Amino acid sequence: MTTYLFNHRSVDSEVENWQEILENAYAAKVRPVCGCRAPGVPMYISKIAGIFHIKRMPETGSDHHVACISYDPPPELSGLGEVMGSAIKEDVDSGMTSLRFDFALTKTSGRTAPTPSDTEHDSVKTDSTKLTIRALLHYLWDRSKLTHWQPAWQGKRSWGTIYKQLSHAAHGNQAKGLSLADSLYVPQPFFLDRKDEIAGQRAAFLHSLTQTDGKARRLGIVVAEVKAIENARYGFNIVFKQVPDFHFMLSEDAHKRIHKRFENELALWSALDGSHLLAIATFGVGPTGLASIEEIALMLTSENWIPFTDLNEKNLIDRLTESSRRFIKGLRYNMSTKRPLASVELVDTFPAPTAKFITPADTDDAYK
């Protein structure tokens, strides 16, 4: 439970008339203050899909108390610091967040598919003004608080949790004039008694992608857990765990490039029991109703859905979870692997959180 101040009046966020309080404050243009730390941290109210929300002012996550629901590590500890304010812009008046992508959300006829996303280059230069498709996945994971961990959650994170939090996180974001929530497809958890309903909702979303303006057709964005990458009659199929009856097509050339670009992720996924392989991809739907992958990135997570990039990070995450520690996982967004990143921030240390870095064995003094 969080306490907020409205014109110096203290209100708990779990009161029954919470939405009414927010609506009145929104109409009166009252800015609430989070009471987690004296003298309080300014917040603002937004209205998204008819629901009122209290949101953190831009770049103030680290101003909150470490135990507050609004706390986030300083942006400079992760790749978020490079893209906040440029690729990610929050408007406190409208409550909307504008995202800039370096990948397409439409496809014109005859255009060839791009290579798998996020190829590393020798240069450490990155474009901080646009999000790669991997950076979008990192943004959604951060915004969903799926990078946060505490012992009470052990064994309680399921795909149902992932689906709910990712779907919620997409609201209030827009890119290229489109609502992110309207473009995002996160498969629902499967329930036998809702099989037809779930299939119908999926079909309706896929049908919306077949509509064109005569020149270009929309692309969707899927975030799902990979079950298998299989041979098909022509090319390959990606099978997602939550939709085993509906496959996403992959060309033979794209399949080769995925295995080249994401060789480490695929090898670790194969070797580590309990790990999850997440994919984010843009895809189109043709007149036949078949879905074809356009651009894709992969991300590994632990059994508790905490992202990691290599065995060192996996061992650190396992040790922290087994020791009942509370922490927040740092993500790279667009940042090159040649630059230091705080792997985790421990939020159970006193008097302040502690950032932990992993230094690769083959790095030079410039990295450190």
TORPA-99673 format. One record per residue (C-alpha): residue number from 1; z, y, x. Coordinates in steps of 0.2 Angstrom, whole numbers. Layout:
N
<num: NUM c3: Z c2: Y c1: X>
...
//
This chain:
368
<num: 1 c3: 0 c2: 0 c1: 0>
<num: 2 c3: -5 c2: 17 c1: 6>
<num: 3 c3: 3 c2: 34 c1: 1>
<num: 4 c3: -7 c2: 49 c1: 0>
<num: 5 c3: -3 c2: 68 c1: -3>
<num: 6 c3: -12 c2: 78 c1: -17>
<num: 7 c3: -7 c2: 96 c1: -15>
<num: 8 c3: 10 c2: 90 c1: -7>
<num: 9 c3: 13 c2: 77 c1: -21>
<num: 10 c3: 15 c2: 60 c1: -15>
<num: 11 c3: 6 c2: 46 c1: -24>
<num: 12 c3: 5 c2: 27 c1: -20>
<num: 13 c3: -13 c2: 20 c1: -20>
<num: 14 c3: -8 c2: 5 c1: -31>
<num: 15 c3: -2 c2: 15 c1: -46>
<num: 16 c3: -11 c2: 10 c1: -63>
<num: 17 c3: -19 c2: 27 c1: -66>
<num: 18 c3: -26 c2: 28 c1: -48>
<num: 19 c3: -44 c2: 31 c1: -53>
<num: 20 c3: -39 c2: 44 c1: -65>
<num: 21 c3: -29 c2: 53 c1: -51>
<num: 22 c3: -44 c2: 52 c1: -40>
<num: 23 c3: -56 c2: 58 c1: -54>
<num: 24 c3: -45 c2: 74 c1: -57>
<num: 25 c3: -43 c2: 77 c1: -39>
<num: 26 c3: -62 c2: 75 c1: -36>
<num: 27 c3: -66 c2: 87 c1: -50>
<num: 28 c3: -53 c2: 100 c1: -43>
<num: 29 c3: -60 c2: 98 c1: -26>
<num: 30 c3: -43 c2: 93 c1: -19>
<num: 31 c3: -44 c2: 85 c1: -2>
<num: 32 c3: -30 c2: 71 c1: -1>
<num: 33 c3: -20 c2: 68 c1: 15>
<num: 34 c3: -15 c2: 51 c1: 21>
<num: 35 c3: 4 c2: 50 c1: 24>
<num: 36 c3: 3 c2: 37 c1: 38>
<num: 37 c3: 7 c2: 49 c1: 51>
<num: 38 c3: 16 c2: 67 c1: 50>
<num: 39 c3: 10 c2: 80 c1: 46>
<num: 40 c3: -4 c2: 69 c1: 38>
<num: 41 c3: -22 c2: 65 c1: 41>
<num: 42 c3: -36 c2: 74 c1: 30>
<num: 43 c3: -46 c2: 63 c1: 19>
<num: 44 c3: -59 c2: 66 c1: 6>
<num: 45 c3: -64 c2: 58 c1: -11>
<num: 46 c3: -82 c2: 51 c1: -15>
<num: 47 c3: -89 c2: 44 c1: -30>
<num: 48 c3: -100 c2: 28 c1: -28>
<num: 49 c3: -108 c2: 18 c1: -42>
<num: 50 c3: -96 c2: 26 c1: -54>
<num: 51 c3: -80 c2: 22 c1: -44>
<num: 52 c3: -70 c2: 35 c1: -35>
<num: 53 c3: -64 c2: 31 c1: -17>
<num: 54 c3: -54 c2: 39 c1: -4>
<num: 55 c3: -63 c2: 40 c1: 13>
<num: 56 c3: -58 c2: 44 c1: 30>
<num: 57 c3: -65 c2: 61 c1: 37>
<num: 58 c3: -79 c2: 58 c1: 51>
<num: 59 c3: -72 c2: 52 c1: 68>
<num: 60 c3: -54 c2: 53 c1: 63>
<num: 61 c3: -50 c2: 34 c1: 63>
<num: 62 c3: -40 c2: 35 c1: 78>
<num: 63 c3: -29 c2: 49 c1: 71>
<num: 64 c3: -21 c2: 37 c1: 59>
<num: 65 c3: -6 c2: 26 c1: 62>
<num: 66 c3: -11 c2: 10 c1: 70>
<num: 67 c3: -4 c2: 0 c1: 55>
<num: 68 c3: -14 c2: 11 c1: 42>
<num: 69 c3: -29 c2: 4 c1: 33>
<num: 70 c3: -39 c2: 19 c1: 39>
<num: 71 c3: -36 c2: 16 c1: 57>
<num: 72 c3: -50 c2: 12 c1: 69>
<num: 73 c3: -51 c2: 13 c1: 88>
<num: 74 c3: -58 c2: 28 c1: 96>
<num: 75 c3: -77 c2: 27 c1: 95>
<num: 76 c3: -79 c2: 29 c1: 113>
<num: 77 c3: -72 c2: 12 c1: 116>
<num: 78 c3: -87 c2: 3 c1: 108>
<num: 79 c3: -105 c2: 7 c1: 105>
<num: 80 c3: -101 c2: 16 c1: 89>
<num: 81 c3: -97 c2: 32 c1: 99>
<num: 82 c3: -116 c2: 33 c1: 105>
<num: 83 c3: -123 c2: 32 c1: 87>
<num: 84 c3: -110 c2: 41 c1: 77>
<num: 85 c3: -116 c2: 58 c1: 72>
<num: 86 c3: -134 c2: 54 c1: 76>
<num: 87 c3: -140 c2: 37 c1: 69>
<num: 88 c3: -125 c2: 37 c1: 58>
<num: 89 c3: -121 c2: 54 c1: 49>
<num: 90 c3: -108 c2: 55 c1: 35>
<num: 91 c3: -108 c2: 69 c1: 22>
<num: 92 c3: -91 c2: 73 c1: 16>
<num: 93 c3: -98 c2: 83 c1: 1>
<num: 94 c3: -109 c2: 69 c1: -6>
<num: 95 c3: -99 c2: 55 c1: 1>
<num: 96 c3: -115 c2: 47 c1: 7>
<num: 97 c3: -119 c2: 41 c1: 24>
<num: 98 c3: -136 c2: 43 c1: 31>
<num: 99 c3: -143 c2: 29 c1: 43>
<num: 100 c3: -158 c2: 30 c1: 54>
<num: 101 c3: -166 c2: 14 c1: 59>
<num: 102 c3: -178 c2: 10 c1: 72>
<num: 103 c3: -186 c2: -4 c1: 62>
<num: 104 c3: -197 c2: -3 c1: 46>
<num: 105 c3: -191 c2: -6 c1: 28>
<num: 106 c3: -209 c2: -7 c1: 22>
<num: 107 c3: -225 c2: -16 c1: 28>
<num: 108 c3: -243 c2: -11 c1: 26>
<num: 109 c3: -256 c2: -25 c1: 24>
<num: 110 c3: -262 c2: -33 c1: 41>
<num: 111 c3: -248 c2: -26 c1: 52>
<num: 112 c3: -242 c2: -39 c1: 64>
<num: 113 c3: -223 c2: -44 c1: 64>
<num: 114 c3: -213 c2: -36 c1: 78>
<num: 115 c3: -204 c2: -46 c1: 91>
<num: 116 c3: -186 c2: -52 c1: 89>
<num: 117 c3: -174 c2: -37 c1: 90>
<num: 118 c3: -163 c2: -30 c1: 104>
<num: 119 c3: -172 c2: -36 c1: 120>
<num: 120 c3: -162 c2: -31 c1: 135>
<num: 121 c3: -171 c2: -20 c1: 148>
<num: 122 c3: -167 c2: -16 c1: 166>
<num: 123 c3: -163 c2: 2 c1: 161>
<num: 124 c3: -146 c2: 7 c1: 153>
<num: 125 c3: -155 c2: 21 c1: 143>
<num: 126 c3: -153 c2: 18 c1: 124>
<num: 127 c3: -159 c2: 28 c1: 109>
<num: 128 c3: -143 c2: 34 c1: 101>
<num: 129 c3: -153 c2: 42 c1: 87>
<num: 130 c3: -158 c2: 26 c1: 78>
<num: 131 c3: -150 c2: 9 c1: 74>
<num: 132 c3: -158 c2: -7 c1: 80>
<num: 133 c3: -156 c2: -21 c1: 67>
<num: 134 c3: -142 c2: -29 c1: 77>
<num: 135 c3: -133 c2: -12 c1: 77>
<num: 136 c3: -135 c2: -12 c1: 58>
<num: 137 c3: -126 c2: -29 c1: 58>
<num: 138 c3: -112 c2: -22 c1: 69>
<num: 139 c3: -110 c2: -7 c1: 58>
<num: 140 c3: -108 c2: -17 c1: 42>
<num: 141 c3: -96 c2: -29 c1: 51>
<num: 142 c3: -86 c2: -14 c1: 57>
<num: 143 c3: -87 c2: -5 c1: 40>
<num: 144 c3: -81 c2: -21 c1: 31>
<num: 145 c3: -66 c2: -22 c1: 43>
<num: 146 c3: -72 c2: -40 c1: 48>
<num: 147 c3: -69 c2: -34 c1: 66>
<num: 148 c3: -50 c2: -33 c1: 62>
<num: 149 c3: -39 c2: -48 c1: 64>
<num: 150 c3: -20 c2: -51 c1: 60>
<num: 151 c3: -11 c2: -68 c1: 59>
<num: 152 c3: -9 c2: -68 c1: 40>
<num: 153 c3: -28 c2: -70 c1: 38>
<num: 154 c3: -28 c2: -87 c1: 47>
<num: 155 c3: -38 c2: -100 c1: 37>
<num: 156 c3: -41 c2: -87 c1: 23>
<num: 157 c3: -58 c2: -80 c1: 28>
<num: 158 c3: -72 c2: -89 c1: 19>
<num: 159 c3: -90 c2: -84 c1: 15>
<num: 160 c3: -84 c2: -77 c1: -1>
<num: 161 c3: -74 c2: -65 c1: 9>
<num: 162 c3: -89 c2: -60 c1: 20>
<num: 163 c3: -100 c2: -58 c1: 4>
<num: 164 c3: -88 c2: -47 c1: -5>
<num: 165 c3: -84 c2: -36 c1: 10>
<num: 166 c3: -102 c2: -34 c1: 16>
<num: 167 c3: -108 c2: -30 c1: -1>
<num: 168 c3: -95 c2: -17 c1: -4>
<num: 169 c3: -98 c2: -10 c1: 13>
<num: 170 c3: -117 c2: -7 c1: 10>
<num: 171 c3: -113 c2: 5 c1: -5>
<num: 172 c3: -113 c2: 23 c1: 0>
<num: 173 c3: -126 c2: 21 c1: 13>
<num: 174 c3: -144 c2: 26 c1: 13>
<num: 175 c3: -159 c2: 25 c1: 25>
<num: 176 c3: -177 c2: 31 c1: 24>
<num: 177 c3: -174 c2: 37 c1: 6>
<num: 178 c3: -168 c2: 20 c1: 0>
<num: 179 c3: -150 c2: 14 c1: -5>
<num: 180 c3: -144 c2: 1 c1: 8>
<num: 181 c3: -136 c2: -9 c1: -6>
<num: 182 c3: -152 c2: -10 c1: -15>
<num: 183 c3: -161 c2: -17 c1: 0>
<num: 184 c3: -147 c2: -29 c1: 6>
<num: 185 c3: -147 c2: -47 c1: 1>
<num: 186 c3: -131 c2: -56 c1: 6>
<num: 187 c3: -131 c2: -74 c1: -2>
<num: 188 c3: -117 c2: -77 c1: -15>
<num: 189 c3: -105 c2: -91 c1: -12>
<num: 190 c3: -112 c2: -106 c1: -21>
<num: 191 c3: -103 c2: -113 c1: -37>
<num: 192 c3: -111 c2: -127 c1: -46>
<num: 193 c3: -106 c2: -120 c1: -64>
<num: 194 c3: -115 c2: -104 c1: -59>
<num: 195 c3: -130 c2: -112 c1: -50>
<num: 196 c3: -143 c2: -105 c1: -63>
<num: 197 c3: -135 c2: -88 c1: -64>
<num: 198 c3: -135 c2: -86 c1: -45>
<num: 199 c3: -153 c2: -92 c1: -43>
<num: 200 c3: -158 c2: -80 c1: -57>
<num: 201 c3: -150 c2: -65 c1: -48>
<num: 202 c3: -158 c2: -70 c1: -32>
<num: 203 c3: -175 c2: -72 c1: -40>
<num: 204 c3: -173 c2: -54 c1: -48>
<num: 205 c3: -170 c2: -47 c1: -31>
<num: 206 c3: -184 c2: -56 c1: -23>
<num: 207 c3: -196 c2: -50 c1: -37>
<num: 208 c3: -191 c2: -32 c1: -34>
<num: 209 c3: -198 c2: -34 c1: -16>
<num: 210 c3: -216 c2: -39 c1: -23>
<num: 211 c3: -218 c2: -22 c1: -30>
<num: 212 c3: -230 c2: -11 c1: -20>
<num: 213 c3: -236 c2: 7 c1: -21>
<num: 214 c3: -254 c2: 2 c1: -17>
<num: 215 c3: -252 c2: 4 c1: 2>
<num: 216 c3: -236 c2: -4 c1: 7>
<num: 217 c3: -223 c2: -16 c1: 1>
<num: 218 c3: -204 c2: -15 c1: 2>
<num: 219 c3: -195 c2: -26 c1: 14>
<num: 220 c3: -177 c2: -33 c1: 11>
<num: 221 c3: -163 c2: -35 c1: 23>
<num: 222 c3: -154 c2: -52 c1: 23>
<num: 223 c3: -137 c2: -56 c1: 31>
<num: 224 c3: -133 c2: -74 c1: 31>
<num: 225 c3: -126 c2: -89 c1: 41>
<num: 226 c3: -139 c2: -99 c1: 49>
<num: 227 c3: -139 c2: -118 c1: 45>
<num: 228 c3: -154 c2: -124 c1: 54>
<num: 229 c3: -171 c2: -118 c1: 61>
<num: 230 c3: -183 c2: -132 c1: 55>
<num: 231 c3: -201 c2: -137 c1: 57>
<num: 232 c3: -212 c2: -133 c1: 42>
<num: 233 c3: -230 c2: -138 c1: 38>
<num: 234 c3: -236 c2: -121 c1: 46>
<num: 235 c3: -223 c2: -113 c1: 58>
<num: 236 c3: -205 c2: -114 c1: 55>
<num: 237 c3: -191 c2: -111 c1: 42>
<num: 238 c3: -174 c2: -103 c1: 44>
<num: 239 c3: -162 c2: -112 c1: 32>
<num: 240 c3: -146 c2: -102 c1: 27>
<num: 241 c3: -131 c2: -111 c1: 22>
<num: 242 c3: -128 c2: -102 c1: 6>
<num: 243 c3: -146 c2: -104 c1: 0>
<num: 244 c3: -152 c2: -121 c1: 6>
<num: 245 c3: -164 c2: -122 c1: -8>
<num: 246 c3: -174 c2: -107 c1: -3>
<num: 247 c3: -181 c2: -105 c1: 15>
<num: 248 c3: -186 c2: -90 c1: 25>
<num: 249 c3: -203 c2: -93 c1: 34>
<num: 250 c3: -205 c2: -89 c1: 52>
<num: 251 c3: -221 c2: -89 c1: 62>
<num: 252 c3: -223 c2: -101 c1: 77>
<num: 253 c3: -224 c2: -86 c1: 89>
<num: 254 c3: -209 c2: -78 c1: 82>
<num: 255 c3: -200 c2: -94 c1: 84>
<num: 256 c3: -204 c2: -95 c1: 102>
<num: 257 c3: -198 c2: -77 c1: 105>
<num: 258 c3: -182 c2: -80 c1: 96>
<num: 259 c3: -178 c2: -95 c1: 107>
<num: 260 c3: -182 c2: -84 c1: 122>
<num: 261 c3: -172 c2: -68 c1: 117>
<num: 262 c3: -157 c2: -77 c1: 109>
<num: 263 c3: -156 c2: -92 c1: 121>
<num: 264 c3: -138 c2: -89 c1: 125>
<num: 265 c3: -132 c2: -87 c1: 107>
<num: 266 c3: -142 c2: -103 c1: 101>
<num: 267 c3: -134 c2: -113 c1: 116>
<num: 268 c3: -116 c2: -108 c1: 112>
<num: 269 c3: -119 c2: -111 c1: 94>
<num: 270 c3: -124 c2: -128 c1: 97>
<num: 271 c3: -110 c2: -132 c1: 109>
<num: 272 c3: -95 c2: -123 c1: 100>
<num: 273 c3: -89 c2: -132 c1: 85>
<num: 274 c3: -83 c2: -121 c1: 71>
<num: 275 c3: -93 c2: -106 c1: 77>
<num: 276 c3: -104 c2: -97 c1: 65>
<num: 277 c3: -122 c2: -90 c1: 69>
<num: 278 c3: -126 c2: -75 c1: 58>
<num: 279 c3: -143 c2: -68 c1: 56>
<num: 280 c3: -149 c2: -51 c1: 50>
<num: 281 c3: -167 c2: -49 c1: 47>
<num: 282 c3: -180 c2: -39 c1: 37>
<num: 283 c3: -191 c2: -50 c1: 26>
<num: 284 c3: -205 c2: -48 c1: 14>
<num: 285 c3: -210 c2: -57 c1: -1>
<num: 286 c3: -228 c2: -61 c1: -5>
<num: 287 c3: -237 c2: -65 c1: -21>
<num: 288 c3: -232 c2: -83 c1: -20>
<num: 289 c3: -214 c2: -79 c1: -20>
<num: 290 c3: -211 c2: -85 c1: -2>
<num: 291 c3: -200 c2: -75 c1: 10>
<num: 292 c3: -207 c2: -71 c1: 27>
<num: 293 c3: -196 c2: -65 c1: 42>
<num: 294 c3: -202 c2: -49 c1: 50>
<num: 295 c3: -188 c2: -43 c1: 62>
<num: 296 c3: -172 c2: -53 c1: 66>
<num: 297 c3: -157 c2: -53 c1: 77>
<num: 298 c3: -143 c2: -66 c1: 79>
<num: 299 c3: -124 c2: -64 c1: 81>
<num: 300 c3: -111 c2: -77 c1: 85>
<num: 301 c3: -94 c2: -77 c1: 77>
<num: 302 c3: -78 c2: -88 c1: 79>
<num: 303 c3: -72 c2: -99 c1: 65>
<num: 304 c3: -63 c2: -83 c1: 59>
<num: 305 c3: -79 c2: -73 c1: 58>
<num: 306 c3: -75 c2: -63 c1: 73>
<num: 307 c3: -90 c2: -58 c1: 84>
<num: 308 c3: -92 c2: -64 c1: 102>
<num: 309 c3: -106 c2: -63 c1: 115>
<num: 310 c3: -101 c2: -76 c1: 128>
<num: 311 c3: -88 c2: -90 c1: 132>
<num: 312 c3: -76 c2: -77 c1: 140>
<num: 313 c3: -75 c2: -67 c1: 124>
<num: 314 c3: -73 c2: -83 c1: 114>
<num: 315 c3: -59 c2: -89 c1: 125>
<num: 316 c3: -50 c2: -72 c1: 124>
<num: 317 c3: -52 c2: -71 c1: 105>
<num: 318 c3: -45 c2: -89 c1: 103>
<num: 319 c3: -31 c2: -85 c1: 114>
<num: 320 c3: -26 c2: -70 c1: 104>
<num: 321 c3: -28 c2: -78 c1: 88>
<num: 322 c3: -17 c2: -93 c1: 94>
<num: 323 c3: -4 c2: -81 c1: 100>
<num: 324 c3: -3 c2: -73 c1: 83>
<num: 325 c3: -9 c2: -56 c1: 90>
<num: 326 c3: -16 c2: -42 c1: 80>
<num: 327 c3: -32 c2: -34 c1: 86>
<num: 328 c3: -49 c2: -26 c1: 83>
<num: 329 c3: -65 c2: -32 c1: 90>
<num: 330 c3: -77 c2: -20 c1: 99>
<num: 331 c3: -95 c2: -21 c1: 96>
<num: 332 c3: -110 c2: -14 c1: 106>
<num: 333 c3: -122 c2: -7 c1: 93>
<num: 334 c3: -136 c2: 0 c1: 104>
<num: 335 c3: -126 c2: -1 c1: 120>
<num: 336 c3: -134 c2: -11 c1: 135>
<num: 337 c3: -124 c2: -25 c1: 142>
<num: 338 c3: -125 c2: -16 c1: 158>
<num: 339 c3: -112 c2: -4 c1: 152>
<num: 340 c3: -93 c2: -8 c1: 150>
<num: 341 c3: -86 c2: -11 c1: 132>
<num: 342 c3: -68 c2: -14 c1: 126>
<num: 343 c3: -69 c2: -32 c1: 121>
<num: 344 c3: -54 c2: -30 c1: 109>
<num: 345 c3: -41 c2: -17 c1: 106>
<num: 346 c3: -23 c2: -24 c1: 103>
<num: 347 c3: -15 c2: -15 c1: 89>
<num: 348 c3: 2 c2: -24 c1: 91>
<num: 349 c3: 7 c2: -16 c1: 107>
<num: 350 c3: 20 c2: -1 c1: 109>
<num: 351 c3: 19 c2: 13 c1: 110>
<num: 352 c3: 0 c2: 13 c1: 108>
<num: 353 c3: -14 c2: 1 c1: 106>
<num: 354 c3: -21 c2: -7 c1: 122>
<num: 355 c3: -39 c2: -9 c1: 125>
<num: 356 c3: -44 c2: -25 c1: 135>
<num: 357 c3: -60 c2: -26 c1: 145>
<num: 358 c3: -69 c2: -41 c1: 152>
<num: 359 c3: -79 c2: -38 c1: 168>
<num: 360 c3: -93 c2: -50 c1: 171>
<num: 361 c3: -93 c2: -58 c1: 188>
<num: 362 c3: -110 c2: -52 c1: 193>
<num: 363 c3: -107 c2: -34 c1: 190>
<num: 364 c3: -106 c2: -20 c1: 203>
<num: 365 c3: -95 c2: -5 c1: 206>
<num: 366 c3: -106 c2: 6 c1: 195>
<num: 367 c3: -102 c2: -5 c1: 180>
<num: 368 c3: -83 c2: -4 c1: 183>
//
